[in-house]
Amino acid sequence: MAGKLAVIGAGLMGSGIAQVSAQAGWDVVLRDVTDEALTRGTDGIKASYDRFVSKGKMDAEAAQSALARITTTTELEAVADADIVVEAVFEKLEVKHEIFRALDKIVRADTVLASNTSAIPITKIAAVTEHPERVVGAHFFSPVPMMQLCELVRGYKTSDETLATTREFAESVGKTCIVVNRDVAGFVTTRLISALVVEAAKLYESGVATAEDIDTACKLGFGHAMGPLATADLTGVDILLHATGNIYTESQDEKFAPPELMRRMVDAGDIGRKSGQGFYKHA
């Protein structure tokens, strides 16, 4: 399967989705609001292809061809003829509503509208469209070129056809899919990691164990590749605080209530690897 894909948002996730899709033969339109954002996104894609070529995982001609299949634009109307649109913008419902409301009027009647959200219910996103049956969750994982999973989320009105088309797309770009059949906030993966990070942060906050020992327990005791507090630093403490907050607001389940420590870390700017300090110090 290959056709025309539009990706809305040229950040880390959007550019990663564009990269693997172009590599798999899709013609990709990458859209963001500024030329600067688009340049950063395409520079990142080129650098990633170059790394694959240098490691012998991709030949130079294939990388050049894939890069040529990606076009960029600041105009939302340029995605009108896409077969599938994947939205990968900031995790704020108002921002997503603005995009999906506009997309619903721009694209063809048979176009699938997918959101890469990790925590916001798909039904809420689809509610502003006239065709909620074609809206679906397609939650990729970072870094997209390396992570094999794609979490497909069925909204309250998502059709079987929409889900099947999205699965076919995700599998065509090399992903293994799981399906979330009930549209709960946080789906499967974000609920699991949020619950684990919240409990790990509470254990650390209350002095039960060090961050290193909590992470070692998960790695050696449970076979996790990375401990929950190291994962929080990699993902961003601010990102996980926002995600757990969304889930808690929706579910009112106390296990998702973020500890005060995480709030204060974000207030202080200690948000993980990207700031140089989180639960660990990063060079």
Backbone bond lengths (Angstrom), bond angles and torsions (degrees), N, CA, C in turn:
res aa  C-N    CA-C-N  psi(-1)  N-CA   C-N-CA  omega(-1)  CA-C   N-CA-C  phi
1 M - - - 1.469 - - 1.523 109.57 -
2 A 1.293 116.49 129.89 1.471 121.69 172.58 1.511 107.06 -157.21
3 G 1.288 115.59 149.59 1.452 120.92 -179.08 1.513 107.90 -166.87
4 K 1.331 115.85 -140.27 1.453 119.51 179.79 1.524 109.80 -111.09
5 L 1.318 114.96 124.79 1.458 122.60 -179.60 1.515 109.50 -113.77
6 A 1.320 116.91 138.92 1.465 121.14 170.95 1.520 107.89 -115.11
7 V 1.319 115.90 134.95 1.462 121.59 176.84 1.522 108.04 -118.55
8 I 1.320 116.17 124.83 1.462 121.19 -179.19 1.523 108.29 -100.68
9 G 1.323 116.02 110.32 1.455 121.83 -177.30 1.514 110.02 111.54
10 A 1.338 117.05 118.68 1.464 121.52 -175.50 1.520 112.14 -105.67
11 G 1.329 116.79 24.88 1.458 120.28 177.01 1.517 111.00 -75.61
12 L 1.337 116.17 -161.27 1.463 121.27 -175.93 1.519 111.69 -57.28
13 M 1.342 117.26 -46.12 1.454 120.16 -177.72 1.529 111.73 -73.12
14 G 1.334 116.35 -48.80 1.458 120.08 -177.84 1.514 112.49 -60.92
15 S 1.331 117.29 -44.38 1.463 119.98 -179.93 1.531 110.53 -67.17
16 G 1.339 116.86 -34.17 1.465 119.88 177.47 1.516 112.05 -65.81
17 I 1.335 116.20 -41.69 1.467 120.59 177.86 1.527 109.89 -64.66
18 A 1.329 116.51 -42.47 1.470 120.77 177.15 1.527 110.57 -60.92
19 Q 1.324 116.41 -41.64 1.466 121.31 -177.81 1.518 112.64 -61.56
20 V 1.333 117.16 -51.47 1.474 119.15 -176.79 1.528 110.98 -69.52
21 S 1.321 116.65 -30.22 1.464 120.15 -179.34 1.524 111.03 -71.85
22 A 1.322 116.83 -44.31 1.470 120.13 177.47 1.521 110.65 -63.19
23 Q 1.324 116.14 -38.28 1.469 120.98 178.90 1.533 110.91 -63.65
24 A 1.344 115.60 -30.43 1.468 120.68 -179.45 1.526 112.62 -87.45
25 G 1.336 117.35 1.93 1.460 120.19 175.10 1.516 115.61 105.08
26 W 1.326 117.79 0.94 1.466 120.55 178.27 1.523 110.09 -77.75
27 D 1.329 116.13 143.02 1.463 121.63 168.59 1.523 106.58 -84.17
28 V 1.323 116.64 123.69 1.459 121.22 -170.29 1.521 111.47 -117.65
29 V 1.338 115.32 131.08 1.464 121.36 169.18 1.528 106.50 -106.89
30 L 1.329 116.45 118.27 1.459 122.00 -179.44 1.527 108.10 -104.10
31 R 1.330 115.70 120.41 1.462 119.60 -175.55 1.519 111.87 -117.77
32 D 1.324 116.08 134.24 1.466 121.66 171.35 1.516 107.49 -143.82
33 V 1.330 116.32 174.27 1.463 118.98 -172.67 1.523 113.64 -83.24
34 T 1.345 117.88 -18.22 1.466 119.99 179.43 1.527 110.77 -131.05
35 D 1.329 115.88 153.29 1.465 120.81 175.61 1.524 111.01 -65.28
36 E 1.346 116.19 -32.33 1.458 120.25 179.97 1.528 111.10 -63.05
37 A 1.330 116.11 -43.43 1.466 120.45 178.92 1.528 110.47 -63.86
38 L 1.320 116.58 -39.61 1.462 120.80 179.29 1.524 111.35 -66.35
39 T 1.323 116.77 -39.07 1.469 120.65 178.38 1.519 110.74 -64.83
40 R 1.342 116.73 -43.46 1.474 119.99 177.20 1.524 110.24 -59.79
41 G 1.330 116.06 -43.32 1.459 120.39 -179.07 1.511 112.86 -63.31
42 T 1.327 117.40 -48.06 1.463 120.63 -178.19 1.532 111.64 -71.20
43 D 1.335 117.27 -32.92 1.473 120.02 174.60 1.524 110.06 -62.12
44 G 1.329 116.00 -40.32 1.463 120.52 178.24 1.517 112.28 -65.12
45 I 1.331 115.91 -39.70 1.471 120.36 178.04 1.522 110.51 -63.97
46 K 1.328 116.32 -46.18 1.466 120.22 -179.77 1.526 110.83 -61.54
47 A 1.337 116.37 -43.01 1.466 120.20 179.61 1.529 110.79 -62.63
48 S 1.327 116.89 -38.09 1.461 120.83 178.91 1.528 111.28 -67.37
49 Y 1.339 116.38 -43.73 1.467 119.63 175.82 1.531 110.66 -60.17
50 D 1.336 116.46 -42.02 1.472 120.86 179.88 1.525 111.00 -60.48
51 R 1.351 116.38 -39.25 1.473 119.52 178.39 1.530 110.46 -64.82
52 F 1.347 116.09 -41.38 1.461 119.58 178.76 1.537 110.72 -62.73
53 V 1.334 116.23 -40.33 1.466 120.48 179.36 1.525 110.34 -64.92
54 S 1.343 116.77 -44.49 1.473 120.56 -177.81 1.525 111.95 -65.28
55 K 1.335 116.53 -26.69 1.469 120.77 179.71 1.530 112.45 -93.02
56 G 1.337 116.15 1.78 1.451 120.14 178.20 1.518 114.62 77.00
57 K 1.332 117.48 15.01 1.466 121.16 -180.00 1.524 112.50 -90.19
58 M 1.332 115.84 -6.53 1.460 121.27 -177.51 1.517 106.82 -158.49
59 D 1.336 117.73 140.20 1.466 116.98 177.81 1.520 110.40 -89.29
60 A 1.314 115.79 157.87 1.466 122.47 -172.37 1.526 111.77 -60.51
61 E 1.321 116.52 -37.00 1.472 120.16 -178.74 1.531 110.33 -66.89
62 A 1.334 116.54 -41.28 1.468 120.64 178.84 1.521 110.96 -64.94
63 A 1.328 116.21 -38.28 1.467 120.52 178.51 1.518 111.00 -65.09
64 Q 1.320 115.79 -42.32 1.465 120.46 179.30 1.524 111.02 -64.81
65 S 1.334 116.22 -41.42 1.465 120.80 179.27 1.525 111.01 -64.68
66 A 1.337 116.34 -42.36 1.465 120.72 179.87 1.521 110.60 -63.01
67 L 1.319 115.91 -44.07 1.466 120.21 -179.56 1.528 110.64 -62.73
68 A 1.333 116.07 -35.39 1.471 121.06 -179.74 1.522 112.08 -69.33
69 R 1.338 116.86 -19.73 1.465 119.96 179.53 1.533 112.36 -82.65
70 I 1.331 117.44 -3.44 1.465 121.28 -179.59 1.523 110.11 -103.37
71 T 1.319 116.39 122.49 1.459 121.47 172.61 1.528 108.14 -115.65
72 T 1.314 116.07 153.69 1.465 120.27 -177.06 1.526 110.93 -120.65
73 T 1.325 115.00 154.51 1.463 120.21 -179.63 1.522 110.71 -158.81
74 T 1.319 115.82 154.61 1.467 120.85 171.35 1.524 110.36 -103.92
75 E 1.334 116.56 -1.12 1.459 121.39 -177.29 1.534 110.77 -98.22
76 L 1.301 116.94 121.99 1.458 120.45 179.57 1.525 111.22 -65.28
77 E 1.325 117.00 -31.21 1.465 121.03 -179.24 1.527 112.40 -62.13
78 A 1.331 117.54 -19.35 1.470 121.53 -178.00 1.521 112.37 -69.69
79 V 1.331 117.85 -10.75 1.467 120.61 -179.40 1.527 111.46 -94.32
80 A 1.326 117.75 7.00 1.468 122.22 -170.90 1.519 114.38 -56.56
81 D 1.342 118.41 -32.51 1.459 120.18 -175.25 1.526 113.23 -101.19
82 A 1.329 117.08 16.34 1.468 120.52 -179.94 1.528 111.31 -71.95
83 D 1.329 115.68 147.14 1.464 120.89 174.63 1.536 110.34 -79.88
84 I 1.316 115.32 -37.52 1.462 122.88 178.82 1.521 108.40 -136.22
85 V 1.323 116.37 138.23 1.459 121.68 173.23 1.522 107.72 -118.06
86 V 1.330 116.13 129.57 1.460 120.54 175.47 1.523 108.48 -114.27
87 E 1.312 116.01 119.08 1.479 121.69 177.10 1.514 109.30 -88.93
88 A 1.349 116.11 129.22 1.465 121.01 -179.54 1.533 109.03 -139.30
89 V 1.326 115.84 60.37 1.465 120.61 -179.49 1.520 109.62 -108.84
90 F 1.332 116.10 -174.15 1.462 122.68 -176.16 1.529 111.64 -56.16
91 E 1.326 115.55 143.33 1.465 121.83 -176.45 1.533 111.38 -76.46
92 K 1.300 115.11 68.38 1.463 121.22 176.68 1.521 107.21 -135.68
93 L 1.326 116.20 124.79 1.461 120.64 -172.98 1.522 112.00 -58.63
94 E 1.333 118.15 -39.24 1.466 121.42 -177.99 1.527 111.09 -62.26
95 V 1.333 116.29 -38.45 1.470 121.05 179.69 1.529 109.88 -67.24
96 K 1.319 116.35 -44.38 1.454 120.88 179.81 1.534 111.16 -66.19
97 H 1.334 116.45 -39.16 1.457 120.06 177.49 1.525 111.30 -58.45
98 E 1.313 116.60 -44.09 1.466 120.75 -179.74 1.532 110.84 -59.53
99 I 1.329 116.04 -42.59 1.463 120.69 -178.68 1.522 111.53 -70.02
100 F 1.334 117.40 -47.30 1.466 119.76 -176.57 1.523 111.83 -69.37
101 R 1.314 117.34 -33.43 1.468 120.53 176.36 1.531 109.88 -61.55
102 A 1.343 115.50 -42.10 1.458 120.24 179.58 1.528 111.54 -72.05
103 L 1.331 117.14 -44.09 1.462 120.77 -179.19 1.518 111.70 -59.48
104 D 1.318 116.36 -38.90 1.462 121.93 -177.65 1.526 111.90 -57.36
105 K 1.328 115.74 -28.57 1.472 120.72 -178.70 1.527 112.31 -93.82
106 I 1.340 117.15 -16.12 1.460 121.11 -173.04 1.527 112.81 -95.26
107 V 1.331 117.03 -43.39 1.468 120.67 -169.76 1.528 112.19 -82.30
108 R 1.330 114.99 170.86 1.461 121.27 178.28 1.531 110.39 -67.81
109 A 1.308 115.64 163.44 1.466 120.68 -178.72 1.525 112.52 -66.06
110 D 1.341 116.86 -26.15 1.466 120.17 -177.33 1.531 113.18 -98.30
111 T 1.321 117.69 7.25 1.463 121.08 -179.04 1.524 110.87 -76.85
112 V 1.321 116.04 135.06 1.468 121.95 175.91 1.526 109.09 -85.75
113 L 1.328 116.10 132.93 1.461 121.76 177.33 1.529 108.48 -110.46
114 A 1.331 116.25 111.25 1.463 121.58 -176.48 1.522 110.72 -112.50
115 S 1.327 115.66 145.60 1.457 120.97 175.08 1.521 109.39 -114.55
116 N 1.326 115.86 137.86 1.454 122.16 177.28 1.534 111.66 -88.07
117 T 1.330 117.76 12.30 1.462 120.43 -178.70 1.524 111.47 -54.47
118 S 1.334 115.38 147.25 1.463 120.31 178.83 1.519 112.28 -104.75
119 A 1.336 118.32 -8.82 1.469 119.01 -173.76 1.523 115.05 -145.57
120 I 1.341 118.53 -22.62 1.463 120.24 -175.68 1.530 110.08 -82.29
121 P 1.336 118.43 129.63 1.471 119.98 179.82 1.523 112.42 -55.79
122 I 1.316 115.95 133.53 1.473 122.12 -179.49 1.526 110.35 -62.60
123 T 1.315 117.01 -35.30 1.467 120.51 -179.82 1.518 111.05 -60.40
124 K 1.324 117.15 -37.40 1.472 121.07 177.99 1.523 111.02 -66.71
125 I 1.321 116.76 -39.87 1.463 120.69 179.09 1.529 110.14 -66.89
126 A 1.336 115.63 -43.13 1.469 120.88 -176.25 1.521 112.94 -71.20
127 A 1.328 117.27 -19.03 1.471 121.23 -172.86 1.527 113.60 -60.77
128 V 1.341 117.76 -23.87 1.472 120.06 -177.99 1.529 111.92 -89.20
129 T 1.337 117.30 0.43 1.459 119.96 -179.61 1.527 110.40 -100.61
130 E 1.322 115.75 159.88 1.460 120.78 175.95 1.531 111.65 -84.84
131 H 1.340 115.91 -11.81 1.464 120.81 -178.02 1.530 110.21 -130.97
132 P 1.335 117.54 67.85 1.468 120.05 -177.69 1.520 113.68 -63.90
133 E 1.328 116.58 -16.69 1.461 119.31 -179.79 1.522 112.32 -67.60
134 R 1.344 117.92 -19.35 1.459 119.94 -179.30 1.532 112.66 -100.12
135 V 1.336 117.30 9.13 1.461 122.17 179.12 1.525 109.12 -101.02
136 V 1.349 115.81 134.92 1.458 121.34 -173.65 1.525 108.97 -148.08
137 G 1.309 116.37 158.09 1.460 120.53 173.42 1.515 110.02 -92.25
138 A 1.340 116.60 134.78 1.468 122.24 173.85 1.526 106.13 -134.19
139 H 1.316 114.75 85.32 1.467 121.85 -173.54 1.525 110.36 -89.70
140 F 1.339 115.84 101.95 1.460 122.13 175.39 1.529 108.92 -85.35
141 F 1.336 115.43 167.75 1.459 120.36 -176.60 1.521 110.72 -121.16
142 S 1.316 115.17 150.20 1.468 121.59 -173.60 1.531 110.80 -98.99
143 P 1.348 116.67 137.88 1.470 128.32 -5.21 1.533 110.98 -76.67
144 V 1.312 115.91 131.96 1.468 121.33 -172.74 1.531 113.28 -56.00
145 P 1.360 119.24 -41.00 1.465 117.65 -178.87 1.534 113.66 -64.89
146 M 1.334 117.68 -20.37 1.460 121.05 -175.61 1.527 113.41 -103.54
147 M 1.318 117.42 -29.56 1.471 120.91 -173.78 1.529 110.41 -89.75
148 Q 1.308 116.26 129.69 1.462 120.81 -169.88 1.528 113.74 -85.75
149 L 1.330 118.09 -18.80 1.462 120.98 -171.45 1.528 113.47 -83.25
150 C 1.338 115.47 143.73 1.464 122.16 166.63 1.527 107.08 -135.09
151 E 1.331 115.50 124.01 1.461 121.97 -178.01 1.527 108.54 -96.43
152 L 1.324 116.63 113.13 1.462 121.47 -179.59 1.525 108.84 -94.37
153 V 1.328 115.90 131.35 1.461 120.25 -173.75 1.520 110.64 -121.94
154 R 1.316 114.84 123.17 1.452 121.34 178.20 1.527 109.62 -87.53
155 G 1.339 116.75 117.01 1.456 120.71 172.87 1.519 109.98 -72.61
156 Y 1.312 117.08 173.81 1.462 121.41 -176.70 1.526 111.86 -57.42
157 K 1.351 116.70 -33.17 1.465 120.22 -177.39 1.528 113.95 -115.02
158 T 1.344 117.57 8.10 1.468 119.96 179.55 1.523 110.75 -60.79
159 S 1.322 116.25 131.41 1.470 119.75 -178.45 1.524 111.20 -81.59
160 D 1.336 115.12 158.79 1.463 120.94 176.03 1.526 110.26 -60.48
161 E 1.321 116.17 -38.10 1.475 120.91 -178.92 1.525 110.37 -63.97
162 T 1.342 117.04 -43.18 1.465 121.10 179.27 1.520 110.39 -61.79
163 L 1.321 116.58 -45.18 1.463 120.81 -179.96 1.525 110.92 -62.98
164 A 1.327 116.62 -42.66 1.467 120.84 -179.16 1.524 111.38 -65.04
165 T 1.334 117.07 -41.72 1.468 121.33 178.70 1.514 111.10 -63.32
166 T 1.321 116.23 -41.92 1.464 121.03 -179.40 1.519 111.20 -67.01
167 R 1.322 115.45 -39.28 1.467 119.43 177.07 1.526 110.56 -63.02
168 E 1.327 115.84 -43.71 1.463 120.14 179.52 1.524 110.56 -61.03
169 F 1.328 116.69 -40.73 1.464 121.00 177.09 1.527 110.90 -62.58
170 A 1.328 117.34 -51.72 1.467 121.38 -176.86 1.529 111.08 -60.31
171 E 1.329 116.32 -41.64 1.464 119.71 178.85 1.524 111.26 -68.32
172 S 1.332 117.10 -30.71 1.463 120.54 179.99 1.527 111.86 -68.58
173 V 1.337 117.48 -22.74 1.467 120.51 178.49 1.537 110.60 -101.14
174 G 1.339 115.79 16.64 1.452 120.43 170.38 1.510 116.84 92.24
175 K 1.337 118.31 14.34 1.455 120.40 -177.38 1.523 112.40 -98.67
176 T 1.325 115.43 151.68 1.461 122.85 170.29 1.517 107.35 -99.31
177 C 1.326 117.27 132.34 1.469 120.81 -172.66 1.522 112.30 -106.54
178 I 1.333 114.53 145.21 1.455 120.69 162.42 1.526 105.90 -117.25
179 V 1.331 116.54 153.84 1.461 120.70 -177.52 1.525 109.80 -115.44
180 V 1.335 114.74 128.55 1.459 121.88 174.68 1.526 106.49 -98.54
181 N 1.318 116.78 108.83 1.459 121.63 -172.47 1.527 113.69 -84.19
182 R 1.340 116.77 -18.72 1.463 119.63 177.73 1.510 107.94 -123.67
183 D 1.311 116.38 128.90 1.466 123.31 -169.64 1.531 111.99 -80.35
184 V 1.337 115.68 72.48 1.463 120.19 176.86 1.526 108.85 -92.30
185 A 1.332 117.22 148.76 1.466 121.24 179.17 1.519 109.92 -60.13
186 G 1.340 115.65 130.08 1.455 120.23 179.74 1.512 113.94 89.12
187 F 1.368 116.27 -10.69 1.465 121.39 176.35 1.538 110.50 55.72
188 V 1.326 117.87 -137.33 1.467 120.32 178.80 1.529 110.77 -96.15
189 T 1.315 116.45 -54.15 1.465 120.13 -169.52 1.530 112.99 -69.54
190 T 1.328 117.44 -44.57 1.459 118.92 -177.83 1.526 111.26 -69.77
191 R 1.328 117.02 -32.61 1.470 119.36 174.99 1.528 110.82 -64.47
192 L 1.318 116.50 -42.93 1.465 119.68 -179.32 1.527 111.83 -64.59
193 I 1.343 116.78 -49.77 1.464 118.57 -177.16 1.523 110.73 -70.11
194 S 1.336 117.96 -34.30 1.464 120.41 179.39 1.522 111.17 -65.16
195 A 1.323 116.65 -44.36 1.463 119.89 179.13 1.527 110.64 -62.36
196 L 1.324 116.57 -40.44 1.465 120.72 -179.32 1.533 111.44 -69.31
197 V 1.338 116.52 -44.12 1.467 119.86 179.86 1.530 111.02 -65.00
198 V 1.335 117.06 -42.99 1.466 120.38 179.90 1.532 110.32 -60.03
199 E 1.326 117.61 -46.17 1.468 120.13 -179.25 1.526 111.06 -67.37
200 A 1.335 116.75 -39.65 1.468 120.20 178.05 1.523 110.73 -63.47
201 A 1.336 116.96 -42.11 1.466 120.62 179.13 1.523 111.09 -65.36
202 K 1.327 117.31 -36.83 1.471 120.76 177.58 1.529 111.12 -66.17
203 L 1.324 116.92 -41.13 1.462 120.84 177.19 1.528 110.74 -62.14
204 Y 1.338 115.80 -42.44 1.460 121.20 178.65 1.529 110.96 -67.51
205 E 1.339 116.04 -44.84 1.461 122.15 -178.49 1.529 111.48 -59.85
206 S 1.325 116.80 -38.38 1.462 120.50 -176.37 1.528 113.48 -89.15
207 G 1.335 116.43 4.06 1.458 120.09 174.62 1.513 114.94 79.22
208 V 1.318 117.53 16.03 1.467 120.44 -179.80 1.535 110.66 -66.26
209 A 1.337 116.70 -40.48 1.466 120.88 -179.74 1.523 108.85 -157.53
210 T 1.328 116.40 162.99 1.467 120.69 176.64 1.522 109.95 -74.85
211 A 1.327 115.67 162.33 1.467 120.52 176.96 1.525 110.04 -59.00
212 E 1.343 115.94 -42.01 1.456 120.27 -178.96 1.531 111.59 -61.46
213 D 1.343 116.48 -42.85 1.460 118.93 -177.70 1.532 112.41 -72.33
214 I 1.321 116.58 -35.26 1.467 119.58 176.14 1.527 110.07 -62.52
215 D 1.317 116.35 -44.61 1.464 119.97 179.42 1.528 111.63 -67.68
216 T 1.334 116.97 -39.42 1.463 120.47 177.84 1.524 110.84 -61.70
217 A 1.334 116.55 -38.48 1.465 120.89 178.49 1.523 111.00 -59.47
218 C 1.339 116.60 -42.42 1.463 120.41 -179.40 1.525 111.92 -72.18
219 K 1.323 116.48 -36.63 1.463 119.24 -179.31 1.529 111.69 -71.40
220 L 1.315 117.07 -48.55 1.460 120.00 -175.02 1.522 113.07 -87.99
221 G 1.336 116.51 -28.89 1.455 119.56 -179.56 1.515 113.54 -84.34
222 F 1.338 116.34 -33.41 1.462 120.47 -175.28 1.527 113.46 -116.46
223 G 1.333 117.47 -3.52 1.459 120.32 179.14 1.512 114.42 76.40
224 H 1.354 117.68 19.09 1.467 120.16 177.94 1.524 109.82 -72.17
225 A 1.316 116.53 142.12 1.465 120.42 178.46 1.519 111.45 -69.08
226 M 1.330 116.58 -29.56 1.464 122.13 -178.60 1.521 108.30 -144.80
227 G 1.330 116.78 141.13 1.452 120.64 178.89 1.518 112.04 -71.36
228 P 1.349 118.21 162.60 1.472 121.12 -175.59 1.525 114.52 -65.16
229 L 1.344 117.97 -34.14 1.467 119.21 -178.52 1.533 110.65 -77.44
230 A 1.322 117.23 -35.14 1.470 120.12 172.49 1.518 110.27 -65.69
231 T 1.337 116.83 -37.37 1.466 121.02 176.38 1.520 110.69 -63.12
232 A 1.332 116.85 -41.20 1.466 120.72 178.15 1.527 110.69 -60.81
233 D 1.333 116.61 -41.51 1.468 119.94 178.18 1.521 111.42 -65.53
234 L 1.335 116.95 -38.26 1.469 120.52 -179.62 1.525 110.92 -69.71
235 T 1.319 116.48 -46.42 1.462 121.26 -178.95 1.522 111.58 -70.83
236 G 1.317 115.68 -37.21 1.464 122.54 -174.18 1.520 108.87 115.28
237 V 1.330 116.23 119.04 1.463 119.85 179.70 1.525 109.67 -60.09
238 D 1.334 116.42 -35.45 1.465 120.88 179.27 1.527 111.19 -64.91
239 I 1.334 116.71 -40.12 1.468 120.89 179.71 1.527 110.33 -64.71
240 L 1.321 116.15 -45.53 1.467 119.49 -179.12 1.524 111.66 -70.04
241 L 1.341 117.27 -34.38 1.467 119.87 175.82 1.526 109.98 -61.38
242 H 1.326 116.01 -42.88 1.468 121.33 179.44 1.529 110.41 -64.77
243 A 1.335 116.35 -43.31 1.461 120.50 -178.75 1.527 111.38 -65.79
244 T 1.338 116.97 -46.73 1.463 119.45 179.62 1.520 111.04 -64.77
245 G 1.338 116.18 -35.26 1.469 120.00 176.74 1.513 111.88 -62.43
246 N 1.348 116.23 -41.91 1.471 120.81 177.49 1.527 111.22 -61.43
247 I 1.328 115.50 -45.28 1.467 119.45 -178.64 1.520 110.73 -65.69
248 Y 1.343 116.19 -42.22 1.469 119.65 -179.94 1.527 111.11 -63.68
249 T 1.339 116.42 -42.20 1.462 120.67 179.16 1.523 110.79 -59.98
250 E 1.329 116.53 -41.83 1.464 121.24 -178.95 1.523 112.77 -72.97
251 S 1.333 115.97 -42.65 1.463 120.12 -169.75 1.524 114.45 -98.25
252 Q 1.346 115.94 -23.74 1.473 121.09 -172.98 1.529 111.54 55.46
253 D 1.316 116.14 27.84 1.464 122.50 177.94 1.527 107.87 -91.15
254 E 1.331 116.33 119.54 1.463 121.56 -172.69 1.526 113.26 -61.24
255 K 1.314 117.52 -23.65 1.468 117.40 -178.57 1.529 112.09 -68.39
256 F 1.329 116.78 -14.35 1.462 120.03 177.54 1.532 112.70 -100.83
257 A 1.331 117.92 4.29 1.463 120.97 178.68 1.525 108.58 -74.10
258 P 1.332 118.80 113.83 1.466 120.30 -175.49 1.528 111.46 -64.89
259 P 1.339 118.01 138.65 1.457 120.19 177.41 1.523 111.48 -67.20
260 E 1.321 115.75 155.71 1.465 120.97 -178.73 1.521 111.53 -56.82
261 L 1.332 116.57 -34.01 1.459 120.60 -179.50 1.525 111.61 -54.56
262 M 1.334 117.52 -45.47 1.461 120.13 -178.62 1.521 111.38 -64.04
263 R 1.334 116.85 -37.99 1.465 120.20 177.91 1.527 110.94 -63.88
264 R 1.332 116.32 -43.02 1.471 120.08 -178.86 1.522 111.29 -69.17
265 M 1.315 117.27 -35.29 1.465 120.21 176.64 1.523 110.64 -61.34
266 V 1.325 115.89 -43.47 1.466 120.07 178.91 1.520 110.21 -67.06
267 D 1.335 117.61 -41.69 1.469 121.23 177.03 1.531 110.86 -56.61
268 A 1.338 115.71 -38.63 1.467 121.36 -176.43 1.521 112.85 -84.75
269 G 1.336 116.64 -7.42 1.460 119.64 -179.10 1.511 114.14 85.83
270 D 1.336 118.18 8.01 1.468 121.89 178.38 1.526 108.57 -87.34
271 I 1.313 115.71 77.47 1.470 120.02 -170.12 1.527 113.56 -107.04
272 G 1.344 116.86 11.18 1.459 118.40 174.96 1.506 114.11 117.94
273 R 1.310 115.46 -151.37 1.470 120.81 -174.34 1.513 112.75 -59.60
274 K 1.331 116.21 -37.93 1.475 118.29 -175.81 1.516 112.92 -68.68
275 S 1.336 118.07 -18.61 1.472 120.73 177.57 1.523 112.13 -106.82
276 G 1.339 117.30 -8.89 1.456 121.18 -179.30 1.520 114.35 92.05
277 Q 1.329 116.30 -8.68 1.461 120.29 -179.58 1.512 109.99 -149.75
278 G 1.315 116.18 132.11 1.462 122.25 173.44 1.512 106.96 -147.26
279 F 1.317 116.72 -123.67 1.470 119.30 171.28 1.534 109.34 -72.08
280 Y 1.331 115.31 -20.91 1.464 122.42 175.88 1.528 108.97 -125.34
281 K 1.327 115.49 161.30 1.466 120.16 172.63 1.518 108.20 -90.67
282 H 1.324 116.68 133.79 1.465 121.91 -178.57 1.521 109.85 -119.68
283 A 1.324 115.60 134.70 1.469 120.41 -178.17 1.525 109.94 -68.40
